[in-house]
Structures are given as structure tokens and as C-alpha cells.
């Protein structure tokens, strides 16, 4: 049952384009059920939190 828990992957970057590229790579190489994607911006730092579950 622990494999069905919600997990969080955090990406940080100074530029939004690099951050989007990291997010697209994460989506394309992994087969997860993505629940929610939250984007935050603190001064010059951009943060994306991806909440997901394993499909197994």
C-alpha cells in the first residue's frame, strides 16, 4: 500500500524556460499519475512541485 501514497518532486531553477524543460523531461521519462502541479516564484528563484502517484 505505501506505493500508492502521494509523492512530491521539487524542481528549482532561476529561469522559467529551464524549469519547464525539467518538468517536461520528468513527465516524458516517468509514467506517473500526476495529481497536481504547483508553481511558486520567490524573487529570482522559480519552484515547481509535482504531486504524483506510482501507477503500480
N, C-alpha and C positions, 0 to 999 in steps of 0.2 A: 503493500500500500504506500510506502514512502515515495515510490517513484511517481505517484500521481500528485504529489504536492506541487504547489506553485513555486517556481524558482525565479530569481531575478538576475539578469545580466546587465551590468552597467558599462556604458561606453562614455569616455570623456575625450574632448578634443577642443582645440582653440578655434578651429574653423568648422563651419556647418557643413561644408562640402565633404570634408574628410569624415566627419561624423556620420553623414548619410551613407557614405561608401562603406564604412564599418558595419552599419546597420544592414545594408543590402547584402553584404558578404555573410553576415550572421544568418540572415533569412535564407539565403540560397544554399548554404552548405549544411544546414541543420533542418531536420524535419520535426519541428515542434509545433504544438498548438499555441500560437501566440494569443494571449488574452488581452493584453493592453500594452501600449507604448506611451510612456510619459517623457516629455521633453522639458528640460529646465535650462535656464541661462543665468549664470552668475557672473556679472561683469564681462570678462573675456572668455570665460570657460563655459562651454556647452556640454550638457549632460543628457544622455538618453538612458532610460531604464526600461528594459523589456521584461515583462512578466509572461512566463510561459510554463507549459506542462509538457512532459515527455509523452509521446504517443504510445509508448509501450505499456 
